[in-house]
Amino acid sequence: MRVPLGDDGAELGALAPWRAEEFLAHIDRAREFVGRHVSLPDRVVDVASSRAFLQRYADRAAADTGRLFGVWSAGTLVGGVLFRLLDVPGGTAEAGCWLEPAAVGGGLVTRASRVIIDWAVEERGIQRVAWLTSVRNAPSIAVARRLGMTREAVLRAKYLHRGRRGDMELWSVLAPEWRAARAAPPPGQRRDAA
């Protein structure tokens, strides 16, 4: 099952273990680009590791502790969005994303992230969605801004990536902020006075 992401034919759908070969082909296309900031390409190197990664998220979905979604453009898997952490009883989640270079610039990650955050807030009762990204990952920071998130902190030497410690920015949006932003008119449009 897939959810349309707009008029351009892009779609959002679950990434299940049976899609391991398709996922690996996508990661191969994205390996260098995505690998600059995240370790996903270092962990998915063959069909077995691809299937294992997808199975971990299938297990998290079954346990209601995480979710993984693919983004397709013209029928080709080009990226993904996820809830790396999903704590429904605690009302918190951590979202993330990646995209292969050929799909950059069309707003796919922002549109897909809006869908999953809407679901988390409205269907699952999540009150706080966090977004962690390398301080050097300008596109991911731009997505956090477009999603209406607030930059909370820089976490110094937070993660180890390819042998180097890196700083991360922590962004978040709270459910009331999310709802207010979603109810606001698009930029450039006025809401008529009642």
Secondary structure, DSSP 4 states (H G I P E B T S, - for coil): -EEE-STT--EEEE--GGGHHHHHHHHHHHHHHHHTT-SHHHH--SHHHHHHHHHHHHHHHHHTS-EEEEEEETTEEEEEEEEEEEETTTTEEEEEEEE-GGGTTSSHHHHHHHHHHHIIIIIT---EEEEEEETT-HHHHHHHHHTT-EEEEEEEEEEEETTEEEEEEEEEEEHHHHHHHHHSPPTT--PPP-
